[in-house]
Amino acid sequence: MVKEFQDYFQDILREPLGCRNQAIQTIAQHIPKIINHDHNKRLLQPIIMQEVEDVMAQLKDGKAPSPDGFTTNFFHAFWEHIKKEV
């Protein structure tokens, strides 16, 4: 029974052989391009520490900005020790 189960799902989830470029192009033509050249230039600029610190100062206490469970209280309390890593 286990072998039948494995075989069934391996068959339906197996990646088809061949090039996927045509499929990617077909799908991509329906995705709107909302990032223009100027947006891209701004997104690729180096991150400035002052910008990060300004955002950190605006975060309200008690919030968890990521699923790791560390709240903004942790970041505020230990900012001087962890800011380079962040």
Contact map, one row per residue, 1 for C-alpha under 8 A:
11111000000000000000000000000000000000000000000000000000000000000000000000000000000000
11111100000000000000000000000000000000000000000000000000000000000000000000000000000000
11111110000000000000000000000000000000000000000000000000000000000000000000000000000000
11111111000000000000000000000000000000000000000000000000000000000000000000000000000000
11111111100000000000000000000000000000000000000000000000000000000000000000000000000000
01111111110000000000000000000000000000000000000000000000000000000000000000000000000000
00111111111000000000000000000000000000000000000000000000000000000000000000000000000000
00011111111100000000000000000000000000000000000000000000000000000000000000000000000000
00001111111110000000000000000000000000000000000000000000000000000000000000000000000000
00000111111111000000000000000000000000000000000000000000000000000000000000000000000000
00000011111111000000000000000000000000000000000000000000000000000000000000000000000000
00000001111111000000000000000000000000000000000000000000000000000000000000000000000000
00000000111111100000000000000000000000000000000000000000000000000000000000000000000000
00000000011111110000000000000000000000000000000000000000000000000000000000000000000000
00000000000011111000000000000000000000000000000000000000000000000000000000000000000000
00000000000001111100000000000000000000000000000000000000000000000000000000000000000000
00000000000000111110000000000000000000000000000000000000000000000000000000000000000000
00000000000000011111000000000000000000000000000000000000000000000000000000000000000000
00000000000000001111110000000000000000000000000000000000000000000000000000000000000000
00000000000000000111111100000000000000000000000000000000000000000000000000000000000000
00000000000000000011111110000000000000000000000000000000000000000000000000000000000000
00000000000000000011111111000000000000000000000000000000000000000000000000000000000000
00000000000000000001111111100000000000000000000000000000000000000000000000000000000000
00000000000000000001111111110000000000000000000000000000000000000000000000000000000000
00000000000000000000111111111000000000000000000000000000000000000000000000000000000000
00000000000000000000011111111100000000000000000000000000000000000000000000000000000000
00000000000000000000001111111110000000000000000000000000000000000000000000000000000000
00000000000000000000000111111110000000000000000000000000000000000000000000000000000000
00000000000000000000000011111111000000000000000000000000000000000000000000000000000000
00000000000000000000000001111111000000000000000000000000000000000000000000000000000000
00000000000000000000000000111111100000000000000000000000000000000000000000000000000000
00000000000000000000000000001111110000000000000000000000000000000000000000000000000000
00000000000000000000000000000011111100000000000000000000000000000000000000000000000000
00000000000000000000000000000001111100000000000000000000000000000000000000000000000000
00000000000000000000000000000000111111110000000000000000000000000000000000000000000000
00000000000000000000000000000000111111110000000000000000000000000000000000000000000000
00000000000000000000000000000000001111111000000000000000000000000000000000000000000000
00000000000000000000000000000000001111111100000000000000000000000000000000000000000000
00000000000000000000000000000000001111111110000000000000000000000000000000000000000000
00000000000000000000000000000000001111111111000000000000000000000000000000000000000000
00000000000000000000000000000000000011111111100000000000000000000000000000000000000000
00000000000000000000000000000000000001111111100000000000000000000000000000000000000000
00000000000000000000000000000000000000111111100000000000000000000000000000000000000000
00000000000000000000000000000000000000011111110000000000000000000000000000000000000000
00000000000000000000000000000000000000001111111000000000000000000000000000000000000000
00000000000000000000000000000000000000000001111100000000000000000000000000000000000000
00000000000000000000000000000000000000000000111110110000000000000000000000000000000000
00000000000000000000000000000000000000000000011111110000000000000000000000000000000000
00000000000000000000000000000000000000000000001111111000000000000000000000000000000000
00000000000000000000000000000000000000000000000111111100000000000000000000000000000000
00000000000000000000000000000000000000000000001111111110000000000000000000000000000000
00000000000000000000000000000000000000000000001111111111000000000000000000000000000000
00000000000000000000000000000000000000000000000011111111100000000000000000000000000000
00000000000000000000000000000000000000000000000001111111110000000000000000000000000000
00000000000000000000000000000000000000000000000000111111111000000000000000000000000000
00000000000000000000000000000000000000000000000000011111111000000000000000110000000000
00000000000000000000000000000000000000000000000000001111111000000000000000010000000000
00000000000000000000000000000000000000000000000000000111111100000000000000000000000000
00000000000000000000000000000000000000000000000000000011111110100000000100000000000000
00000000000000000000000000000000000000000000000000000000011111100000000100000000000000
00000000000000000000000000000000000000000000000000000000001111100000001110000000000000
00000000000000000000000000000000000000000000000000000000000111110000001110000000000000
00000000000000000000000000000000000000000000000000000000001111111000001110000000000000
00000000000000000000000000000000000000000000000000000000000001111111111100000000000000
00000000000000000000000000000000000000000000000000000000000000111110011100000000000000
00000000000000000000000000000000000000000000000000000000000000011111110000000000000000
00000000000000000000000000000000000000000000000000000000000000011111110000000000000000
00000000000000000000000000000000000000000000000000000000000000010111110000000000000000
00000000000000000000000000000000000000000000000000000000000000010111111000000000000000
00000000000000000000000000000000000000000000000000000000000000011111111111100000000000
00000000000000000000000000000000000000000000000000000000000011111000111111100000000000
00000000000000000000000000000000000000000000000000000000001111111000011111110000000000
00000000000000000000000000000000000000000000000000000000000011100000011111111000000000
00000000000000000000000000000000000000000000000000000000000000000000011111111110000000
00000000000000000000000000000000000000000000000000000001000000000000011111111110010000
00000000000000000000000000000000000000000000000000000001100000000000000111111110000000
00000000000000000000000000000000000000000000000000000000000000000000000011111110000000
00000000000000000000000000000000000000000000000000000000000000000000000001111111110000
00000000000000000000000000000000000000000000000000000000000000000000000001111111111000
00000000000000000000000000000000000000000000000000000000000000000000000000000111111000
00000000000000000000000000000000000000000000000000000000000000000000000000000111111100
00000000000000000000000000000000000000000000000000000000000000000000000000100111111111
00000000000000000000000000000000000000000000000000000000000000000000000000000011111111
00000000000000000000000000000000000000000000000000000000000000000000000000000000111111
00000000000000000000000000000000000000000000000000000000000000000000000000000000011111
00000000000000000000000000000000000000000000000000000000000000000000000000000000011111
